[in-house]
Amino acid sequence: MSFMDMPTEAVLRRALRRWTKPAAPAEVESAVRNLTGGGEAGPASARAELEITDWLYTSIRINIKRGPVFDLREVFRLHRADCLAYCKLFTVLGRRMGLGIGVVEVLIDSGGRYVPHTAVLVKMTGGRLRLVDLWYGSREIRHRRLGLRVKEGRQWVVRDIGYSDLKTFDVSYLPDSHVDGITLYVLGNRHLNRGEPARAVEYYSRAIRLYPESIRPFYNRAIAFEKLGEVQLAEADYRAAFRDENALIRTMAREHPEITTLTRLDEKEIDEKAQEMYLLRKGIITGRAVPIPRIAVDFGLSEEKVRAILSGIERKLKKSTI
């Protein structure tokens, strides 16, 4: 692993031993034991891959809740993670359990929003792909546009492609160094928001070196350069940030309240089953609101019971805004 914010092996093992772990199917038991054993396991069997992915998703969500924590070293101390930290954590633990797994950028989410977001791509035996998003609350989500690697000839190149194109190309997740580039970009934003443009430029420049295909560091570095009075440097970065349609999609990304406030679901200690119903009803997972009768069938509940659960969630969330 090359993530710049990896905790030490001792810290990782100690934290994992303290985790609450769900019951593991027989196919997963050996992989679970490997979590605290160090290193990465060999490839999991086709039969076990889905079980491992589901078990790991549940385990992380039990122990790590949504929150504004992007540094992986802080995740185990604060028991909170943003979308990026969730992805790094899932990747680290998934590889220990034998999964072919890594981070991808989400450019347009399941609901058509232009977002600065990340998810996890699991490459399974037989060519099956699974996109996992702990922040959106989905073990298998269909975000509309992704930044990842595509094989062209004998080379892997980073491209932005639609979800429907995943079956057309041989694809893979981003290199870990690119994920470090995203982390540096986030650190640059922190300094920019603090009124420290010179420090922000340093982090954006490092982010660009690690992930030159990403436009966002160019755009924000241009803003930082403007604040420093470096007009020519700012103009050069703005040109890079608006060079084509894909670049424009990235620069249009913003935080959407309905997505960022999902933290309240965890703050109010709403259980996972109820959360999933709520997220389906709101269209967060699917991009479109799922009708209550369909939710009732999927969860084996009456429509009246589903409505009661959803109403209870709405009341709890409403109280948190008063």
Helices and strands as residue ranges (DSSP letters): H 9-18, G 26-28, H 29-34, H 46-63, E 65-66, H 72-78, E 80-81, H 83-96, E 100-108, E 114-123, G 125-127, E 129-132, E 145-152, E 155-162, G 163-165, E 171-172, H 176-193, H 197-210, H 216-227, H 231-241, H 245-251, H 257-260, H 263-267, H 272-281, H 292-299, H 303-319
